[in-house]
Amino acid sequence: MTGYQQWVTRHPQAAADLVRVLHGVAQPVTSPVGETEAWAQQQARFSAARQGALAWRNNVGATPTKCPSCGIKQQPIRYGLANDSMKLNAEIKSGDLILAIPRAITPAMVGTTIAQFGSIESKRPGWRYTGRGQESGQAAWAALIQSVGGYAAFATGAVQL
């Protein structure tokens, strides 16, 4: 029995949910309940899955640490894409979702398929870009990803990849 089969045996509901998401069978909520960013993010994930893409949540932050043996405060552990330092994180802020988008390559590349890198920054329905707060760093991330051929966008719900 493979590791995956063992996991399916231990977690049948999670396995069924995974199959539904990967095959685009999951049904999204049809109206923005409470019009939250979380709702918009789920709509983006469902629409990405229906288009064959994989989407992962990209939590970004830092956790304070202490030496386990002496208790002395140490450098925080940073996590999330483009969060190598406080200075970098002040300038560029990676999206809420990181995607692998299947793309067919041109005939000159023998029709193979690649996974294009993608990023989605979720915003509550009705949101409009102002450039204030974190938005300028999020826009800088989107511009960077687009400049190297990736897909990056702000989304208030479902997306078209």
The 8 nearest C-alpha neighbors of each residue, nearest first, counted from 0:
[[1, 4, 5, 2, 3, 6, 8, 7],
 [2, 0, 4, 3, 5, 6, 7, 8],
 [1, 3, 5, 4, 6, 0, 7, 8],
 [2, 4, 6, 1, 5, 7, 0, 8],
 [3, 5, 7, 1, 6, 2, 0, 8],
 [6, 4, 2, 8, 3, 7, 1, 9],
 [5, 7, 3, 9, 4, 8, 10, 2],
 [8, 6, 4, 10, 11, 5, 9, 14],
 [7, 9, 5, 6, 10, 11, 4, 3],
 [10, 8, 6, 7, 11, 5, 4, 12],
 [11, 9, 7, 13, 12, 8, 6, 14],
 [10, 12, 14, 7, 13, 8, 15, 9],
 [13, 11, 15, 14, 10, 16, 7, 17],
 [12, 14, 16, 15, 10, 11, 17, 7],
 [15, 13, 11, 17, 12, 16, 7, 10],
 [14, 16, 12, 18, 17, 13, 11, 19],
 [17, 15, 13, 19, 14, 18, 12, 20],
 [16, 18, 14, 20, 15, 19, 21, 13],
 [17, 19, 21, 15, 16, 20, 22, 14],
 [20, 18, 24, 16, 25, 22, 17, 21],
 [21, 19, 23, 17, 22, 25, 18, 48],
 [22, 20, 18, 19, 23, 48, 17, 51],
 [21, 23, 19, 20, 24, 18, 49, 48],
 [22, 24, 49, 20, 48, 21, 25, 19],
 [23, 25, 19, 22, 20, 26, 49, 21],
 [26, 24, 19, 20, 23, 27, 45, 16],
 [25, 27, 24, 28, 45, 23, 29, 19],
 [28, 26, 29, 42, 25, 45, 41, 46],
 [27, 29, 30, 26, 31, 42, 32, 38],
 [28, 30, 27, 31, 26, 32, 42, 38],
 [31, 29, 28, 32, 34, 27, 33, 38],
 [30, 32, 34, 33, 38, 29, 35, 28],
 [33, 31, 34, 30, 38, 35, 28, 29],
 [32, 34, 35, 31, 38, 30, 36, 123],
 [35, 33, 31, 32, 124, 123, 38, 36],
 [36, 34, 123, 38, 37, 33, 39, 124],
 [35, 37, 123, 122, 39, 38, 121, 40],
 [38, 36, 40, 35, 39, 41, 123, 121],
 [37, 39, 41, 35, 36, 40, 42, 31],
 [40, 38, 156, 36, 155, 42, 37, 41],
 [39, 41, 37, 43, 121, 42, 38, 36],
 [42, 40, 44, 38, 43, 39, 45, 37],
 [41, 43, 157, 156, 39, 45, 40, 44],
 [42, 44, 157, 40, 46, 156, 41, 158],
 [45, 43, 41, 47, 42, 46, 48, 54],
 [46, 44, 48, 42, 47, 43, 41, 49],
 [45, 47, 49, 43, 157, 48, 44, 158],
 [46, 48, 44, 50, 52, 45, 49, 43],
 [49, 47, 51, 52, 45, 23, 50, 46],
 [48, 50, 23, 46, 47, 51, 45, 22],
 [51, 49, 47, 48, 52, 46, 160, 23],
 [50, 52, 48, 49, 47, 101, 53, 100],
 [53, 51, 100, 48, 47, 99, 50, 101],
 [52, 54, 99, 98, 48, 100, 51, 55],
 [55, 53, 98, 97, 96, 44, 52, 99],
 [54, 56, 97, 96, 57, 98, 53, 95],
 [55, 57, 96, 95, 58, 97, 54, 94],
 [58, 56, 95, 96, 79, 59, 55, 97],
 [57, 59, 79, 56, 60, 95, 78, 80],
 [60, 58, 79, 78, 57, 80, 82, 61],
 [61, 59, 78, 77, 79, 58, 62, 82],
 [60, 62, 77, 76, 75, 78, 63, 59],
 [61, 63, 75, 76, 64, 77, 60, 78],
 [64, 62, 75, 76, 61, 74, 65, 73],
 [65, 63, 75, 73, 72, 62, 74, 66],
 [66, 64, 72, 70, 73, 71, 67, 63],
 [65, 67, 70, 71, 69, 68, 72, 73],
 [68, 66, 70, 69, 65, 71, 64, 72],
 [67, 69, 66, 70, 71, 65, 72, 64],
 [68, 70, 66, 71, 67, 65, 72, 73],
 [71, 69, 66, 65, 67, 68, 72, 73],
 [72, 70, 66, 65, 69, 73, 67, 68],
 [71, 73, 65, 64, 70, 66, 74, 63],
 [74, 72, 65, 64, 75, 71, 66, 63],
 [73, 75, 64, 76, 63, 72, 65, 62],
 [76, 74, 63, 62, 64, 61, 77, 73],
 [75, 77, 62, 61, 63, 74, 78, 64],
 [78, 76, 61, 60, 75, 82, 62, 83],
 [77, 79, 59, 60, 61, 82, 76, 80],
 [80, 78, 59, 58, 82, 57, 81, 60],
 [79, 81, 82, 93, 78, 59, 57, 83],
 [82, 80, 83, 93, 79, 88, 92, 91],
 [81, 83, 88, 80, 84, 79, 78, 87],
 [82, 84, 81, 87, 77, 85, 88, 80],
 [85, 83, 87, 86, 82, 88, 77, 81],
 [86, 84, 88, 87, 89, 82, 83, 90],
 [85, 87, 89, 84, 88, 90, 83, 82],
 [88, 86, 84, 90, 89, 85, 91, 82],
 [89, 87, 85, 82, 91, 90, 86, 92],
 [88, 90, 86, 87, 91, 85, 136, 92],
 [91, 89, 136, 87, 88, 86, 92, 139],
 [92, 90, 136, 88, 140, 139, 89, 137],
 [93, 91, 137, 136, 88, 140, 94, 81],
 [92, 94, 140, 80, 81, 137, 91, 95],
 [95, 93, 120, 119, 118, 96, 92, 137],
 [94, 96, 120, 57, 56, 119, 121, 58],
 [97, 95, 56, 119, 55, 57, 94, 118],
 [96, 98, 118, 55, 54, 117, 57, 56],
 [99, 97, 117, 54, 53, 118, 116, 100],
 [98, 100, 114, 53, 116, 115, 52, 117],
 [99, 101, 52, 115, 114, 98, 102, 116],
 [102, 100, 114, 113, 52, 115, 112, 99],
 [101, 103, 113, 112, 114, 100, 104, 115],
 [104, 102, 112, 111, 110, 113, 105, 101],
 [103, 105, 110, 111, 112, 108, 102, 106],
 [104, 106, 107, 108, 110, 103, 109, 111],
 [107, 105, 109, 110, 108, 104, 111, 103],
 [106, 108, 105, 109, 110, 104, 111, 103],
 [107, 109, 106, 105, 110, 104, 111, 112],
 [108, 110, 106, 107, 111, 105, 104, 112],
 [111, 109, 106, 104, 108, 105, 103, 112],
 [112, 110, 104, 109, 103, 108, 113, 105],
 [113, 111, 103, 102, 104, 101, 110, 114],
 [112, 114, 102, 101, 115, 103, 111, 104],
 [115, 113, 101, 100, 99, 102, 116, 112],
 [114, 116, 100, 99, 149, 113, 101, 117],
 [117, 115, 149, 99, 98, 114, 150, 100],
 [118, 116, 150, 98, 151, 149, 97, 99],
 [117, 119, 97, 151, 94, 96, 98, 150],
 [120, 118, 96, 152, 94, 151, 153, 95],
 [119, 121, 94, 153, 95, 154, 152, 96],
 [122, 120, 154, 40, 153, 155, 36, 119],
 [121, 123, 36, 155, 154, 126, 39, 124],
 [122, 124, 36, 35, 155, 126, 34, 39],
 [125, 123, 155, 126, 34, 122, 39, 156],
 [124, 126, 123, 127, 155, 34, 122, 35],
 [127, 125, 124, 123, 122, 128, 155, 154],
 [126, 128, 129, 125, 122, 124, 123, 155],
 [129, 127, 130, 126, 134, 131, 153, 135],
 [128, 130, 131, 127, 134, 135, 132, 126],
 [129, 131, 135, 134, 128, 132, 133, 138],
 [132, 130, 129, 134, 133, 135, 128, 136],
 [133, 131, 134, 130, 135, 136, 129, 137],
 [132, 134, 136, 135, 137, 131, 92, 130],
 [133, 135, 137, 130, 136, 132, 131, 138],
 [134, 136, 130, 138, 137, 133, 139, 131],
 [137, 135, 91, 139, 92, 90, 138, 133],
 [136, 138, 92, 134, 140, 139, 135, 91],
 [137, 139, 141, 135, 140, 136, 134, 142],
 [138, 140, 136, 142, 137, 141, 91, 135],
 [141, 139, 143, 137, 138, 91, 142, 93],
 [142, 140, 151, 138, 144, 143, 139, 145],
 [143, 141, 139, 145, 140, 144, 146, 138],
 [142, 144, 140, 146, 141, 145, 139, 147],
 [145, 143, 149, 141, 146, 142, 147, 151],
 [144, 146, 149, 142, 148, 147, 143, 150],
 [147, 145, 143, 144, 148, 142, 149, 141],
 [146, 148, 145, 144, 149, 143, 142, 150],
 [149, 147, 145, 146, 144, 150, 115, 116],
 [150, 148, 145, 144, 116, 117, 147, 115],
 [149, 151, 117, 145, 118, 116, 144, 148],
 [152, 150, 118, 141, 117, 119, 145, 144],
 [153, 151, 119, 154, 141, 120, 118, 150],
 [152, 154, 120, 119, 121, 122, 155, 151],
 [155, 153, 121, 156, 122, 120, 152, 119],
 [154, 156, 124, 122, 39, 123, 121, 126],
 [157, 155, 39, 42, 43, 154, 40, 158],
 [156, 158, 43, 42, 46, 159, 155, 154],
 [159, 157, 43, 46, 160, 156, 154, 47],
 [158, 160, 157, 46, 47, 50, 43, 154],
 [159, 158, 47, 50, 150, 100, 52, 46]]
